[in-house]
Amino acid sequence: MGDRFDGKYLKDIDSMHFIMPFMYPNRCDNEAFFSFKIDLTNLNEFIRKKNADNPEYKYNMFQCMIAAALKTITLRSKLSIFIHNRKMYKRNEISAAFTVKQEFTDDGGEVLAFIHSKPDWTLEDLHNEIYRQLMKLKQKGYADASTGVIDKFNSLPKFISRPIVSGICGLEKRGMIPPALVETDPYHSTVNFANLGSIGLPSGYHHLTNWGTTSIFIVIGKMDRMPFYENDQIVFKDGVELNITMDERIADGYYFSKSMKMMQYFLQNPELLERPFNEKMSDEVFKSL
């Protein structure tokens, strides 16, 4: 009773999390923003070894970032909570989404990749799934499911399409939107990624949206030489900046802090990404974060 197609309604929650969606009903008004740098020394060496056998589709930093996020969310269940229509839901699955540029030109089209993660996945499973989707998405003229629906609405006369789209937005607001319409909508994923480094840009802030259910947005910047503090000295290493925007209503600051440290730990110890996403950290390591 009260469940959605994509989540289970959480009835037994504490008073603070019950009242917050009423006090602050809009997701965009509840953004918590985190920014931190990742030392890529270990990750770069890990990727070099993974690519030593020259696989058809090479491993890269972006895949590892997605894997680290999915593993963290799998182990930190509150990160898969979303708030919609003043109610809290626990997702039925963990997913990741990102936009793919079909061609690096001003007029190159964009399509949406949507990854349905499994608890026992490893980096290799994610790598193979991304490769499968990229080969399909990069085909000329291909449109993902959600974009295809929007294209059909856009082709109609505006006096017809506008009330239809308004009606769909009304259904979405009430949690009654047909699942097929948001099958590949990135704002109905657990975590949405923007890989700005792939187009030569530094990391930046990205807002959440009141449309959809996404509670986490991760922006990845360009890899560069960055200063790190080590043994009372400033040392320049290969690094990357991550900026993460979260819906602060789904958990408290301590939970977010522990989760972000966990994600950093996986990226600095990338061999752990070869273990199943649902394999827990040792108590000793977890307490040290």
N, C-alpha and C positions, 0 to 999 in steps of 0.2 A: 504494500500500500504506500503510494507516494514515490516509488522508484521510477527512474527514467530508463530509456533504452541504453544509456551509456553509464549509468551509475546507480548506486544503492543509496537511498535516503537515510541520512544519519539522524536518528531520533535521540539517542542517548548521548548528548553532548553537554559540556559544562555551561553554566549560565553566561559566561563571557562570550563564548563562541555562538551561543544562541542569540544574544542580543545584538552583536556587532552587525550582522547583515541588515538589521532594521535601522540601526543608527547610521550606517554607511552602506547603502544598498548598491552603489556603483563600484564595479571593480577598478575603474580608472581612478577613483578617489582613494584607493587603498594600496597604492604601490609602494613596496619597500625595495630600495635599489642598493645593490652590492657591486663593488668593483675590486678586482684583485688581479695580480700578475702570477703567471705560472712559469716556473723555471723549466725549460724544455730540454735540458741536457739529457735526462734519462729517456724522455719520450722520443727524442730524435734518434737516439741510439737503438731504441726498441723498434722503431719504424724501419730503420736501416736494416736490421737483422730480419724483420718480417719480409722485406722486399729483396733480400739477398738472392732468393731463388727466382726472381723476376716474374712474379705472377702476372696474369693477363690484366688484372685490375689491381693496381698497387694500393697498399695501405697508406693512409695519410693522417694528418693531425685532426682533421674534421671528424673522421670516423671515430677516432679515439675520444674526442670531446663528447660526441653523442653517446658512445658506450659508457663513459664515465658518468654522464648525467643519468642514463637509464639505470645503471647499476645502483647509483645513489638513491634514485627515486624508488627502485624496487625494495631497497633495504630500509628506506625511511618513508613509511606508508603515508604519513600525513601530507607529504608533498604531492600525492595523487588525489588530494581532496580538491573539490571545486565548489563554488557557491553560485547558485543560480536561482533567481526569483526568491531571494531571501532564505534559501534552504541550502544546507550543506550536504554534499554527496561524496561518496567514495567511488572512484572510477572502477568500472568492470575490467579495464585493461590499462596498461601503460603504453603510451604512444609518443612518437616524436614526429615533427613536421618541419619542412624547410622548402624554400623556393628554389627551383632550378632554372637557370637561364639557358634556353635552348641554343642560343647563339650570342657570342659576345659582341653585339653591335647595338647601336641606339634603337633599332627597330626589332631586335631579337625578342622573341616571345618568352613568356615565363609560364612554367607549369609547377604543380605542387607535388612534392613527394611526401608520402605519409607512411610511417613505419609503425607496424603493430608489433610491439616487443613481446617476447615470451620470457617467463621467469628463469628458465634454464638456458637462455641464450648466452653466448660468449661473443667476444669481439669478432670472431670468424663468422658467426651466424649473421651478425649485423652487417659486416663487410659484404657478404654474399647477397644479402637482401638489398642493400643500397645499390650494388652493381646491377642486380636484376631490374630494379626500378629505373636507374639512370639510362640503361640501354633502351627501355621502353619510352621514357619521357623525352629523350633527345631526338626521337624520330620526328622528322618534319611533318607538321600538320597534326601531331598528336595533342590531345587535350585531356587533362585529367577529368574525373567525374564531376567535381564541383564546378570547375571552369566551363565544362561542356554545358551544364545546366544554365549557368549565367549567360553564356553565349546565346543560348536559345531565347532567353528572356530579352536580351539586348537586341535581338533581331526583330522583335515585335514592335509595332508602333508604340510610342511612349505613353499614349493615353491608355494603352492596354497593359504594358509591362509595369508601369509605376504602381498601380493599385495591387497587382499580383505580388510584386516584391514587398510592398508595404504589408500585405497580408502574411507573407512568409516571415517577415521580421516580427510581426505580432505573435505568430505561432512559436517562433524561436524564443521569444521573451517568456512565454508560458511553458516552455519545455515540451512543446507538442509538435516540433518540426519533424517531418519525415526523415529518418536516418539517411536515406539515399541522397538527399540534398546536401548533406554535410559530410559525405563519405570521405572526401580528401580535404575538407576545410581545415587549414592549419590552426584556426582558432577554436577548434573542437578537439585538439590534441592535448596531451599532458604537458608537453614542453615544446615550444616553438623556437627554432634556431634561425639566426641570421649570420651567415659567414661573410662578414665584410672583408676579411683578409683575402678572400678569393678574388676580390676586385680592387685590391691594393689600398684599402681604407683602414684606418685605426678603428678600434672598438668604440662604441657609442651607446647612448641610452636608447632604449626602445620601449614605448608604452605598452600596457596591456589594453584590452578592449572590453567594452561592456557586452558586445556581441560574443556569443560562444561560451566556452567553459575553460579556456586555457588560463592557468594560474601562474605559469612560469615562462619567461622569455629570456633566452640567452643570446648575447651578441658576442661574436668572436672576432677579434681584430687581426691585423697583419702581424706576422711573426717578424721580430726585429731584435736588435741588440738592446738589452735593457739592464739597468743597474739593480743588483741584488746585494743585500747586506749579509756578509759571511765572515765569521771570525774577526769581527771588529773592523772589517774593511768593506769597501764598495767594490764589487766585482761585476764586470759586464758579461752577460751570458745571452744566449738565444732565449727569448721569452715571448709571451703573448698575453694580452690583457683580455680578461673576461668581464663582461658587464651583465649582471643578472637582475631582472625585475620580477618581483613576486607579489602575489596577493597576500598582504600581511594578515588577513583575517583567517587564513587556514592553519596557522601555527604561531608559536611565540618566538621571540628573538633568539632564545637559547637553542631551540630546535633548528632554526634556520642556520645559526652559527655552526652547530655540530654537523649539519648536512653539507654546508659549503666546505668545511675542512675535510670532510670525507671525500668529496669530489676532487679536491686538490690532491689528497693523498693518493687516490687512484691514478691521477695524471702523472704524479711524480714517481709512482711505482706501477707502471703500465702493465707489467706482467700479470697483475691481478685481474686485468680486463680479459685475460684468457681463461679465467675461471667463470663458472656460471654466475649470472647477475644476482641470483638469489642466495649465493654462498656468503654467509655472514663473516664479518671481520672478527678476529679474536678479541676477547674482552680487554686484553692488555693494550692492543693497538687502539681500540675504540676509546678507551679511557684516556689515552694519551693525546687525542685530537683536541 
